[in-house]
């Protein structure tokens, strides 16, 4: 080095222009491949944030929609008991006694009001009579031969099912048609000859 030459320093920008990568690192700007990697990480973080936001919004909506499900299951027993009370009174007895008729009318109005309130809150009865058996919405209690019904068809509803929105609260208890045995032929033959 001569006397007029000065050592390389950070104060002399001309010397730093020869090494742009070092200058970029010194200034805190990333290299091109690092910039692409950081951009990718940023995009992934933004996408994940948006997914979390959507998931949280969906959970809030579901909570609002299905918050009464436990209470609704408990109220279904009340609706069943009101129906049983109405079915237990013979029709001719209610006509003969005015007090009994008034009681039956009152229980009927109470049942209708309860069912209307349940309907307003999205709770609907499932009445599957004459429909195909659906294991997702029905619980088969028995099978019975039915020559006029297709096998697998619901022929009797023992207890109605209920849904809230698109979720099942309680399956309907049903009887299902099965194929009738062939014209009196024994199902199994046992060889009795020795």
Backbone as ProteinMPNN parsed JSONL, in Angstrom:
{"seq_chain_A": "XXXXXXXXXXXXXXXXXXXXXXXXXXXXXXXXXXXXXXXXXXXXXXXXXXXXXXXXXXXXXXXXXXXXXXXXXXXXXXXXXXXXXXXXXXXXXXXXXXXXXXXXXXXXXXXXXXXXXXXXXXXXXXXXXXXXXXXXXXXXXXXXXXXXXXXXXXXXXXXXXXXXXXXXXXXXXXXXXXXXXXXXXXXXXXXXXX", "coords_chain_A": {"N_chain_A": [[0.82, -1.171, 0.0], [0.476, 2.195, -0.773], [1.355, 5.483, 0.311], [-0.714, 7.264, -0.247], [-2.893, 5.658, -0.554], [-5.646, 4.478, 1.153], [-6.724, 2.319, 3.79], [-9.387, -0.133, 3.329], [-12.62, 0.875, 4.21], [-15.711, 1.273, 6.018], [-16.655, 3.753, 5.598], [-16.109, 4.482, 3.058], [-17.902, 4.281, 0.32], [-17.397, 3.465, -2.259], [-15.649, 1.343, -2.204], [-17.239, -0.646, -1.12], [-19.071, -1.137, -3.124], [-18.033, -3.023, -4.744], [-18.621, -5.457, -3.65], [-21.584, -6.573, -3.601], [-23.168, -8.51, -2.304], [-22.141, -8.688, 0.272], [-22.646, -6.119, 1.095], [-25.44, -6.103, 1.01], [-26.01, -7.976, 2.989], [-24.963, -6.632, 5.148], [-26.664, -4.452, 5.317], [-29.046, -5.65, 5.977], [-30.835, -6.615, 4.112], [-32.237, -9.431, 2.534], [-30.773, -12.161, 0.652], [-31.523, -13.115, -2.764], [-32.544, -15.843, -2.87], [-33.126, -16.255, -0.203], [-35.083, -14.318, 0.13], [-37.178, -15.368, -1.417], [-37.729, -17.625, 0.069], [-38.534, -16.492, 2.522], [-40.774, -15.091, 1.602], [-42.415, -17.236, 0.867], [-42.807, -18.42, 3.396], [-44.214, -16.354, 4.629], [-46.573, -16.287, 3.056], [-47.595, -18.811, 3.64], [-48.053, -18.56, 6.395], [-50.018, -16.545, 6.379], [-52.073, -17.925, 5.033], [-52.572, -19.977, 6.861], [-53.483, -18.487, 9.05], [-55.854, -17.455, 7.966], [-57.272, -19.864, 7.622], [-57.567, -20.682, 10.303], [-59.169, -18.596, 11.222], [-61.515, -19.005, 9.69], [-62.249, -21.578, 10.598], [-62.748, -21.051, 13.313], [-64.907, -19.29, 13.041], [-66.819, -21.038, 11.91], [-67.117, -22.841, 14.033], [-68.257, -21.181, 15.964], [-70.705, -20.6, 14.724], [-71.811, -23.217, 14.623], [-71.974, -23.762, 17.363], [-73.859, -21.882, 18.191], [-76.031, -22.798, 16.741], [-76.469, -25.454, 17.617], [-76.585, -25.374, 20.373], [-78.723, -25.86, 22.07], [-79.135, -28.561, 22.038], [-78.769, -30.583, 24.051], [-80.656, -29.831, 25.988], [-82.92, -30.036, 24.38], [-83.034, -32.82, 23.907], [-83.803, -33.67, 26.436], [-86.349, -32.527, 26.622], [-87.741, -33.953, 24.737], [-88.737, -36.274, 25.932], [-90.859, -35.257, 27.414], [-92.607, -34.456, 25.373], [-93.139, -36.985, 24.292], [-94.499, -38.179, 26.448], [-96.792, -36.58, 26.619], [-98.028, -37.295, 24.202], [-98.468, -40.028, 24.701], [-100.286, -39.821, 26.812], [-102.5, -38.722, 25.508], [-103.086, -40.8, 23.731], [-103.846, -42.803, 25.455], [-106.402, -42.417, 26.346], [-109.579, -43.601, 25.698], [-111.5, -42.969, 22.76], [-114.31, -42.882, 22.816], [-114.801, -42.567, 25.532], [-113.934, -39.998, 26.125], [-115.815, -38.514, 24.787], [-118.115, -39.038, 26.253], [-117.787, -38.003, 28.813], [-117.717, -34.769, 29.894], [-115.758, -33.44, 31.462], [-113.492, -35.054, 31.176], [-113.142, -34.797, 28.441], [-112.463, -32.085, 28.284], [-110.028, -32.18, 29.632], [-108.521, -33.824, 27.887], [-108.537, -32.195, 25.6], [-107.078, -30.006, 26.593], [-104.554, -31.22, 27.125], [-103.93, -31.934, 24.527], [-103.712, -29.385, 23.296], [-101.522, -28.407, 24.733], [-99.538, -30.189, 23.904], [-99.41, -29.559, 21.136], [-98.518, -26.894, 21.29], [-96.004, -27.232, 22.486], [-94.682, -28.754, 20.493], [-94.758, -26.882, 18.423], [-93.104, -24.876, 19.499], [-90.696, -26.266, 19.623], [-90.286, -26.679, 16.91], [-89.913, -24.032, 16.042], [-87.371, -23.612, 16.973], [-85.816, -25.153, 15.383], [-86.037, -27.895, 15.738], [-87.108, -30.887, 14.564], [-89.534, -33.42, 13.903], [-89.013, -36.847, 12.944], [-90.711, -38.794, 10.833], [-90.86, -41.775, 9.664], [-92.608, -43.602, 8.396], [-93.459, -46.002, 5.966], [-91.201, -45.439, 4.493], [-87.887, -46.159, 3.198], [-85.729, -48.073, 5.28], [-83.33, -46.376, 7.185], [-80.326, -46.536, 8.549], [-78.94, -44.469, 9.712], [-80.81, -42.738, 10.724], [-82.823, -44.196, 11.855], [-83.805, -46.715, 14.219], [-83.985, -50.06, 14.256], [-86.414, -52.041, 15.732], [-87.754, -54.394, 15.477], [-88.401, -57.018, 13.065], [-90.821, -57.806, 10.64], [-92.896, -59.954, 8.717], [-94.21, -58.857, 5.678], [-96.293, -58.945, 3.154], [-97.235, -57.004, 1.356], [-95.442, -54.915, 1.413], [-92.246, -53.656, 0.485], [-89.212, -55.389, 1.228], [-87.241, -54.119, 3.914], [-88.557, -51.776, 4.277], [-90.031, -49.321, 6.368], [-92.538, -50.279, 8.511], [-93.877, -49.77, 10.829], [-93.95, -47.239, 13.315], [-92.63, -46.918, 16.369], [-91.697, -45.003, 18.102], [-91.268, -41.624, 17.459], [-88.511, -40.102, 15.729], [-86.109, -37.406, 16.131], [-84.614, -34.464, 14.749], [-82.17, -31.86, 14.878], [-81.58, -29.133, 13.106], [-79.367, -30.39, 10.865], [-78.508, -32.486, 12.315], [-78.872, -35.531, 14.132], [-81.027, -35.925, 16.825], [-82.451, -37.905, 18.19], [-82.908, -41.249, 17.271], [-85.547, -42.661, 15.256], [-87.659, -45.165, 16.529], [-88.366, -48.125, 15.038], [-90.34, -50.602, 13.2], [-89.504, -53.026, 10.786], [-90.114, -54.183, 7.481], [-89.812, -57.541, 6.324], [-88.784, -60.063, 3.989], [-91.335, -62.291, 3.102], [-91.707, -65.712, 4.194], [-91.363, -68.453, 1.908], [-94.255, -69.855, 0.401], [-95.372, -71.465, 2.794], [-93.471, -73.482, 2.935], [-91.167, -75.547, 4.692], [-88.537, -74.013, 6.491], [-86.04, -75.143, 7.171], [-84.888, -78.365, 6.529], [-84.78, -81.421, 8.151], [-82.949, -84.358, 8.19], [-84.395, -87.281, 8.942], [-84.102, -89.987, 8.585], [-82.625, -93.124, 9.219]], "CA_chain_A": [[0.0, 0.0, 0.0], [1.238, 3.437, -0.842], [0.956, 6.434, 1.317], [-1.969, 7.904, -0.609], [-4.004, 4.701, -0.463], [-6.183, 4.308, 2.496], [-7.306, 0.984, 3.945], [-10.843, -0.225, 3.065], [-13.419, 1.205, 5.387], [-17.152, 1.347, 5.803], [-16.969, 5.122, 5.219], [-15.85, 4.65, 1.643], [-18.881, 3.454, -0.377], [-16.859, 2.95, -3.522], [-15.053, 0.026, -1.952], [-18.315, -1.594, -0.83], [-19.809, -1.43, -4.347], [-17.424, -4.199, -5.369], [-19.17, -6.677, -3.03], [-22.988, -6.265, -3.294], [-23.741, -9.488, -1.367], [-21.734, -8.303, 1.614], [-23.357, -4.892, 1.409], [-26.832, -6.466, 1.273], [-26.039, -8.626, 4.29], [-24.695, -5.618, 6.154], [-27.824, -3.582, 5.417], [-30.189, -6.404, 6.466], [-31.678, -7.116, 3.027], [-31.917, -10.834, 2.286], [-30.358, -12.577, -0.679], [-32.713, -13.475, -3.546], [-33.122, -17.133, -2.48], [-33.693, -16.046, 1.132], [-36.306, -13.536, -0.058], [-38.21, -16.295, -1.884], [-38.078, -18.49, 1.203], [-39.297, -15.669, 3.46], [-42.082, -14.831, 0.98], [-43.176, -18.489, 0.987], [-43.2, -18.555, 4.799], [-45.239, -15.351, 4.879], [-47.811, -16.731, 2.428], [-48.102, -19.951, 4.417], [-48.571, -18.037, 7.668], [-51.28, -15.865, 6.082], [-53.074, -18.951, 4.727], [-52.907, -20.654, 8.127], [-54.288, -17.535, 9.816], [-57.186, -17.427, 7.355], [-57.915, -21.146, 7.954], [-57.943, -20.637, 11.724], [-60.294, -17.664, 11.325], [-62.706, -19.684, 9.146], [-62.604, -22.668, 11.501], [-63.338, -20.444, 14.512], [-66.229, -18.774, 12.666], [-67.694, -22.195, 11.742], [-67.397, -23.365, 15.37], [-69.196, -20.251, 16.608], [-72.008, -20.829, 14.102], [-72.308, -24.517, 15.088], [-72.317, -23.649, 18.781], [-75.135, -21.16, 18.277], [-77.081, -23.61, 16.132], [-76.707, -26.705, 18.322], [-76.406, -25.175, 21.813], [-79.869, -26.362, 22.829], [-79.323, -29.986, 21.746], [-78.921, -31.365, 25.279], [-81.964, -29.472, 26.536], [-83.943, -30.575, 23.477], [-83.154, -34.261, 24.181], [-84.576, -33.821, 27.671], [-87.73, -32.128, 26.371], [-88.392, -34.963, 23.902], [-89.48, -37.16, 26.829], [-92.115, -34.582, 27.752], [-93.461, -34.564, 24.185], [-93.582, -38.388, 24.213], [-95.489, -38.435, 27.501], [-98.049, -35.932, 26.233], [-98.627, -38.137, 23.159], [-98.957, -41.258, 25.36], [-101.48, -39.455, 27.581], [-103.609, -38.58, 24.566], [-103.417, -42.112, 23.162], [-104.359, -43.714, 26.486], [-107.817, -42.14, 26.596], [-110.455, -44.097, 24.624], [-112.225, -41.864, 22.111], [-115.701, -42.829, 23.258], [-114.842, -42.103, 26.918], [-113.789, -38.544, 26.119], [-117.085, -37.951, 24.332], [-119.164, -39.258, 27.253], [-117.539, -37.216, 30.027], [-117.232, -33.438, 29.511], [-114.521, -33.096, 32.182], [-112.414, -35.803, 30.525], [-112.953, -34.168, 27.122], [-111.726, -30.832, 28.52], [-108.646, -32.552, 29.958], [-107.88, -34.293, 26.648], [-108.324, -31.015, 24.758], [-105.977, -29.231, 27.196], [-103.295, -31.928, 26.889], [-103.671, -31.808, 23.084], [-103.219, -28.028, 23.025], [-100.178, -28.318, 25.311], [-98.639, -30.927, 23.005], [-99.234, -28.77, 19.91], [-97.699, -25.721, 21.621], [-94.629, -27.702, 22.692], [-94.13, -29.121, 19.184], [-94.548, -25.64, 17.674], [-91.913, -24.222, 20.06], [-89.532, -27.045, 19.173], [-90.157, -26.401, 15.473], [-89.349, -22.687, 15.916], [-85.947, -23.676, 17.31], [-85.13, -26.038, 14.447], [-86.165, -29.3, 16.133], [-88.176, -31.442, 13.737], [-89.807, -34.854, 14.067], [-88.746, -37.738, 11.821], [-91.799, -39.772, 10.718], [-90.399, -42.552, 8.514], [-93.546, -44.643, 7.99], [-93.473, -46.361, 4.536], [-89.94, -45.062, 3.853], [-86.822, -47.143, 3.316], [-85.008, -48.026, 6.547], [-82.065, -45.643, 7.132], [-79.648, -46.802, 9.828], [-78.455, -43.207, 10.271], [-81.92, -42.003, 11.343], [-83.801, -45.12, 12.428], [-83.314, -47.855, 15.001], [-84.933, -51.155, 14.038], [-86.753, -52.747, 16.958], [-88.183, -55.734, 15.081], [-88.706, -57.267, 11.661], [-92.061, -58.555, 10.486], [-93.235, -60.259, 7.334], [-95.228, -57.968, 5.124], [-96.363, -59.272, 1.731], [-97.543, -55.843, 0.527], [-94.38, -53.905, 1.529], [-90.909, -54.039, 0.038], [-88.318, -55.646, 2.369], [-86.434, -52.965, 4.298], [-89.433, -50.608, 4.411], [-90.555, -49.102, 7.716], [-93.971, -50.598, 8.534], [-94.462, -49.265, 12.067], [-93.115, -46.308, 14.079], [-92.927, -47.054, 17.79], [-91.372, -43.717, 18.719], [-90.706, -40.769, 16.405], [-87.164, -39.563, 15.911], [-86.032, -35.948, 16.014], [-83.365, -33.861, 14.293], [-82.016, -30.422, 15.087], [-80.81, -28.768, 11.916], [-79.087, -31.611, 10.118], [-77.987, -33.479, 13.266], [-79.858, -36.408, 14.753], [-81.175, -35.847, 18.283], [-82.868, -39.224, 18.644], [-83.387, -42.034, 16.129], [-86.912, -43.175, 15.333], [-87.725, -46.603, 16.814], [-89.25, -48.595, 13.969], [-90.446, -51.983, 12.765], [-89.103, -53.076, 9.384], [-90.657, -55.316, 6.721], [-88.847, -58.501, 5.792], [-89.321, -60.914, 2.94], [-92.124, -63.388, 3.674], [-91.252, -67.072, 3.897], [-92.034, -68.99, 0.721], [-95.578, -70.466, 0.614], [-95.547, -72.51, 3.787], [-92.432, -74.518, 2.89], [-90.325, -75.468, 5.882], [-87.304, -73.274, 6.258], [-84.92, -76.073, 7.25], [-85.32, -79.753, 6.541], [-83.896, -82.253, 8.936], [-82.981, -85.737, 7.726], [-84.775, -88.142, 10.065], [-83.877, -91.394, 8.224], [-81.415, -93.721, 9.796]], "C_chain_A": [[0.873, 1.247, 0.0], [0.713, 4.405, 0.186], [-0.392, 7.072, 1.024], [-3.158, 6.959, -0.5], [-4.425, 4.545, 0.979], [-6.735, 2.895, 2.603], [-8.816, 1.035, 3.702], [-11.607, 0.06, 4.348], [-14.895, 1.276, 5.01], [-17.551, 2.751, 5.356], [-16.813, 5.356, 3.725], [-16.805, 3.751, 0.86], [-18.352, 2.881, -1.669], [-16.275, 1.57, -3.331], [-16.141, -1.023, -1.718], [-19.113, -1.949, -2.068], [-19.266, -2.671, -5.024], [-18.031, -5.485, -4.82], [-20.641, -6.428, -2.647], [-23.599, -7.248, -2.299], [-23.393, -9.123, 0.068], [-22.464, -7.038, 2.045], [-24.813, -5.208, 1.76], [-26.952, -7.105, 2.644], [-25.828, -7.601, 5.393], [-25.907, -4.714, 6.358], [-29.071, -4.319, 5.897], [-31.137, -6.868, 5.372], [-31.257, -8.535, 2.692], [-31.454, -11.059, 0.847], [-31.606, -13.016, -1.442], [-33.338, -14.816, -3.14], [-33.717, -17.056, -1.068], [-35.003, -15.27, 1.041], [-37.447, -14.445, -0.511], [-38.68, -17.192, -0.741], [-38.924, -17.717, 2.234], [-40.693, -15.349, 2.915], [-42.974, -16.067, 1.105], [-43.666, -18.683, 2.431], [-44.316, -17.566, 5.149], [-46.588, -15.79, 4.299], [-48.424, -17.903, 3.183], [-48.707, -19.483, 5.751], [-49.908, -17.316, 7.456], [-52.39, -16.873, 5.784], [-53.515, -19.672, 5.998], [-53.781, -19.753, 9.005], [-55.712, -17.479, 9.283], [-57.945, -18.72, 7.663], [-58.378, -21.182, 9.408], [-59.147, -19.724, 11.918], [-61.587, -18.32, 10.833], [-63.184, -20.792, 10.075], [-63.281, -22.127, 12.757], [-64.739, -19.904, 14.21], [-67.227, -19.924, 12.518], [-68.069, -22.794, 13.099], [-68.383, -22.473, 16.121], [-70.599, -20.459, 16.044], [-72.618, -22.149, 14.576], [-72.737, -24.461, 16.549], [-73.657, -22.936, 18.938], [-76.286, -22.027, 17.777], [-77.453, -24.811, 16.988], [-76.581, -26.587, 19.844], [-77.534, -25.788, 22.632], [-80.066, -27.864, 22.662], [-79.541, -30.815, 23.013], [-80.285, -31.092, 25.929], [-83.085, -30.083, 25.684], [-84.133, -32.076, 23.691], [-83.988, -34.508, 25.432], [-86.052, -33.501, 27.449], [-88.47, -33.162, 25.517], [-89.201, -35.949, 24.742], [-90.82, -36.567, 27.225], [-93.092, -34.693, 26.583], [-93.997, -35.994, 24.039], [-94.669, -38.683, 25.24], [-96.827, -37.761, 27.202], [-98.773, -36.761, 25.169], [-99.211, -39.406, 23.775], [-100.24, -40.977, 26.154], [-102.687, -39.335, 26.669], [-104.055, -39.933, 24.004], [-104.028, -43.062, 24.182], [-105.846, -43.532, 26.762], [-108.643, -42.693, 25.432], [-111.306, -42.961, 24.056], [-113.672, -41.767, 22.577], [-115.821, -42.337, 24.703], [-114.743, -40.586, 26.983], [-115.091, -37.879, 25.68], [-118.177, -38.041, 25.38], [-119.009, -38.356, 28.471], [-116.977, -35.844, 29.634], [-115.939, -33.033, 30.216], [-113.322, -33.793, 31.544], [-112.117, -35.202, 29.153], [-112.156, -32.876, 27.267], [-110.26, -31.129, 28.838], [-107.888, -32.995, 28.707], [-107.596, -33.115, 25.717], [-107.156, -30.167, 25.278], [-104.628, -29.888, 26.967], [-102.922, -31.839, 25.406], [-103.131, -30.44, 22.714], [-101.801, -27.847, 23.559], [-99.169, -29.02, 24.411], [-98.371, -30.126, 21.734], [-98.341, -27.551, 20.159], [-96.23, -26.114, 21.805], [-93.981, -28.047, 21.357], [-93.876, -27.887, 18.32], [-93.312, -24.895, 18.178], [-90.648, -24.95, 19.626], [-89.249, -26.76, 17.698], [-89.522, -25.021, 15.245], [-87.849, -22.681, 16.183], [-85.207, -24.718, 16.474], [-85.19, -27.513, 14.792], [-87.367, -29.874, 15.394], [-88.303, -32.941, 13.974], [-89.467, -35.599, 12.781], [-89.834, -38.799, 11.845], [-91.528, -40.636, 9.491], [-91.353, -43.628, 8.002], [-93.584, -44.764, 6.467], [-92.233, -45.879, 3.785], [-88.954, -46.207, 3.985], [-86.113, -46.959, 4.659], [-83.661, -47.337, 6.331], [-81.401, -45.781, 8.5], [-79.105, -45.536, 10.473], [-79.549, -42.437, 11.014], [-82.932, -42.89, 12.044], [-83.098, -46.197, 13.24], [-84.37, -48.949, 14.877], [-85.148, -51.898, 15.346], [-87.201, -54.179, 16.659], [-88.33, -55.784, 13.569], [-89.98, -58.085, 11.61], [-92.301, -58.795, 9.006], [-94.349, -59.338, 6.884], [-95.28, -58.207, 3.622], [-96.599, -58.05, 0.839], [-96.481, -54.739, 0.59], [-93.055, -54.488, 1.057], [-90.035, -54.326, 1.262], [-87.417, -54.432, 2.634], [-87.234, -51.68, 4.429], [-89.938, -50.515, 5.848], [-92.067, -49.334, 7.684], [-94.661, -50.101, 9.801], [-93.461, -48.353, 12.764], [-93.538, -46.415, 15.535], [-92.702, -45.741, 18.535], [-90.756, -42.831, 17.642], [-89.285, -40.326, 16.761], [-87.194, -38.057, 15.743], [-84.652, -35.546, 15.526], [-83.367, -32.389, 14.688], [-81.071, -29.956, 13.992], [-80.611, -30.017, 11.08], [-78.517, -32.716, 11.018], [-79.122, -34.263, 13.912], [-79.851, -36.205, 16.269], [-81.497, -37.227, 18.846], [-83.367, -39.996, 17.435], [-84.839, -42.474, 16.348], [-86.842, -44.68, 15.603], [-88.779, -47.191, 15.888], [-89.274, -50.114, 13.858], [-90.235, -52.012, 11.267], [-89.669, -54.332, 8.73], [-89.517, -56.232, 6.292], [-89.564, -59.368, 4.767], [-90.116, -62.054, 3.574], [-91.52, -64.734, 3.293], [-92.01, -67.578, 2.688], [-93.196, -69.858, 1.147], [-95.61, -71.665, 1.536], [-94.497, -73.602, 3.748], [-91.577, -74.4, 4.134], [-88.999, -74.8, 5.539], [-86.083, -74.2, 6.244], [-85.487, -77.499, 7.268], [-84.278, -80.563, 7.28], [-84.059, -83.692, 8.423], [-83.239, -86.645, 8.931], [-84.559, -89.618, 9.77], [-82.577, -91.881, 8.817], [-80.838, -94.736, 8.856]], "O_chain_A": [[1.884, 1.318, 0.699], [-0.286, 4.136, 0.854], [-1.139, 7.389, 1.95], [-4.298, 7.403, -0.368], [-3.598, 4.493, 1.89], [-7.173, 2.329, 1.602], [-9.447, 2.083, 3.841], [-11.278, -0.448, 5.42], [-15.257, 1.332, 3.835], [-18.634, 2.945, 4.804], [-17.338, 6.334, 3.191], [-16.541, 2.554, 0.743], [-18.861, 1.856, -2.123], [-16.394, 0.716, -4.209], [-15.963, -2.183, -2.092], [-19.784, -2.982, -2.074], [-19.974, -3.307, -5.804], [-17.956, -6.519, -5.484], [-20.924, -6.105, -1.493], [-24.469, -6.859, -1.519], [-24.226, -9.228, 0.968], [-22.851, -6.895, 3.204], [-25.357, -4.639, 2.707], [-27.89, -6.812, 3.385], [-26.445, -7.692, 6.455], [-26.148, -4.257, 7.476], [-30.073, -3.671, 6.2], [-32.166, -7.468, 5.683], [-30.066, -8.821, 2.577], [-31.715, -10.251, -0.044], [-32.644, -13.264, -0.829], [-34.563, -14.912, -3.073], [-34.707, -17.727, -0.778], [-35.934, -15.541, 1.798], [-38.572, -14.302, -0.032], [-39.869, -17.478, -0.605], [-39.912, -18.241, 2.749], [-41.671, -15.336, 3.662], [-44.16, -15.949, 1.415], [-44.814, -19.067, 2.651], [-45.247, -17.905, 5.879], [-47.618, -15.681, 4.963], [-49.642, -17.973, 3.345], [-49.758, -19.972, 6.167], [-50.826, -17.463, 8.264], [-53.523, -16.695, 6.232], [-54.701, -19.944, 6.183], [-54.724, -20.233, 9.634], [-56.669, -17.457, 10.058], [-59.144, -18.674, 7.937], [-59.472, -21.665, 9.699], [-60.048, -20.042, 12.694], [-62.629, -18.207, 11.478], [-64.383, -20.932, 10.314], [-64.279, -22.684, 13.213], [-65.65, -20.044, 15.026], [-68.37, -19.799, 12.957], [-69.211, -23.21, 13.296], [-69.25, -22.973, 16.838], [-71.573, -20.49, 16.797], [-73.805, -22.201, 14.896], [-73.751, -25.05, 16.925], [-74.493, -23.353, 19.739], [-77.385, -21.991, 18.331], [-78.631, -25.158, 17.08], [-76.479, -27.603, 20.532], [-77.318, -26.194, 23.774], [-81.084, -28.393, 23.109], [-80.424, -31.673, 23.034], [-80.974, -32.017, 26.361], [-84.075, -30.585, 26.217], [-85.263, -32.563, 23.663], [-84.784, -35.446, 25.48], [-86.917, -34.15, 28.038], [-89.698, -33.237, 25.569], [-90.252, -36.412, 24.299], [-91.807, -37.29, 27.358], [-94.27, -34.99, 26.782], [-95.164, -36.192, 23.703], [-95.648, -39.363, 24.934], [-97.882, -38.319, 27.505], [-99.993, -36.913, 25.227], [-100.315, -39.819, 23.421], [-101.161, -41.793, 26.167], [-103.777, -39.791, 27.013], [-105.248, -40.178, 23.824], [-104.67, -44.04, 23.797], [-106.478, -44.408, 27.352], [-108.427, -42.293, 24.288], [-111.772, -42.096, 24.798], [-114.2, -40.664, 22.716], [-116.839, -41.747, 25.065], [-115.402, -39.957, 27.811], [-115.426, -36.795, 26.157], [-119.081, -37.206, 25.399], [-120.003, -37.985, 29.094], [-115.872, -35.767, 29.096], [-115.107, -32.347, 29.622], [-112.259, -33.191, 31.39], [-110.956, -35.112, 28.754], [-111.268, -32.603, 26.459], [-109.362, -30.425, 28.376], [-106.746, -32.588, 28.493], [-106.526, -33.049, 25.111], [-106.345, -29.672, 24.495], [-103.654, -29.205, 26.65], [-101.75, -31.687, 25.064], [-102.202, -30.333, 21.913], [-100.97, -27.207, 22.914], [-98.074, -28.508, 24.181], [-97.223, -30.023, 21.301], [-97.5, -27.219, 19.324], [-95.329, -25.417, 21.338], [-92.836, -27.664, 21.117], [-92.899, -27.842, 17.572], [-92.554, -24.344, 17.38], [-89.644, -24.318, 19.298], [-88.094, -26.617, 17.299], [-88.688, -24.863, 14.354], [-87.134, -21.823, 15.665], [-84.096, -25.118, 16.82], [-84.464, -28.311, 14.198], [-88.496, -29.416, 15.568], [-87.315, -33.636, 14.213], [-89.61, -35.068, 11.679], [-89.886, -39.614, 12.765], [-91.926, -40.27, 8.385], [-90.931, -44.493, 7.234], [-93.722, -43.765, 5.76], [-92.217, -45.908, 2.554], [-89.154, -47.12, 4.787], [-85.92, -45.834, 5.118], [-82.932, -47.677, 5.399], [-81.865, -45.207, 9.485], [-78.834, -45.531, 11.673], [-79.246, -41.578, 11.842], [-83.807, -42.393, 12.752], [-81.945, -46.542, 12.979], [-85.502, -48.789, 15.332], [-84.194, -52.331, 15.992], [-87.044, -55.07, 17.495], [-88.376, -54.759, 12.889], [-90.193, -58.963, 12.446], [-91.964, -57.969, 8.157], [-95.303, -59.079, 7.617], [-94.413, -57.73, 2.889], [-96.2, -58.061, -0.326], [-96.604, -53.731, -0.106], [-92.793, -55.68, 1.222], [-90.103, -53.586, 2.243], [-86.904, -53.807, 1.707], [-86.667, -50.614, 4.665], [-90.237, -51.536, 6.468], [-92.788, -48.678, 6.933], [-95.888, -50.019, 9.848], [-92.267, -48.65, 12.805], [-94.658, -46.051, 15.896], [-93.425, -45.414, 19.477], [-89.81, -43.25, 16.975], [-88.923, -40.198, 17.931], [-88.182, -37.496, 15.27], [-83.652, -36.191, 15.841], [-84.419, -31.762, 14.815], [-79.902, -30.342, 13.96], [-81.58, -30.634, 10.637], [-78.094, -33.762, 10.525], [-80.19, -33.721, 14.199], [-78.806, -36.3, 16.913], [-80.909, -37.667, 19.835], [-84.16, -39.473, 16.652], [-85.29, -42.635, 17.483], [-86.054, -45.387, 14.975], [-89.947, -46.805, 15.942], [-88.382, -50.812, 14.339], [-90.721, -51.138, 10.549], [-89.704, -55.403, 9.337], [-88.423, -55.783, 5.949], [-90.793, -59.394, 4.699], [-89.622, -62.716, 4.486], [-90.912, -64.887, 2.234], [-93.155, -67.192, 2.456], [-93.113, -70.536, 2.171], [-95.856, -72.783, 1.082], [-94.627, -74.582, 4.482], [-91.286, -73.294, 4.59], [-88.43, -74.993, 4.465], [-85.198, -74.053, 5.401], [-86.466, -77.775, 7.961], [-83.073, -80.418, 7.071], [-85.179, -84.172, 8.248], [-82.4, -86.758, 9.825], [-84.815, -90.444, 10.646], [-81.584, -91.159, 8.903], [-79.815, -95.35, 9.162]]}, "name": "protein", "num_of_chains": 1, "seq": "XXXXXXXXXXXXXXXXXXXXXXXXXXXXXXXXXXXXXXXXXXXXXXXXXXXXXXXXXXXXXXXXXXXXXXXXXXXXXXXXXXXXXXXXXXXXXXXXXXXXXXXXXXXXXXXXXXXXXXXXXXXXXXXXXXXXXXXXXXXXXXXXXXXXXXXXXXXXXXXXXXXXXXXXXXXXXXXXXXXXXXXXXXXXXXXXXX"}
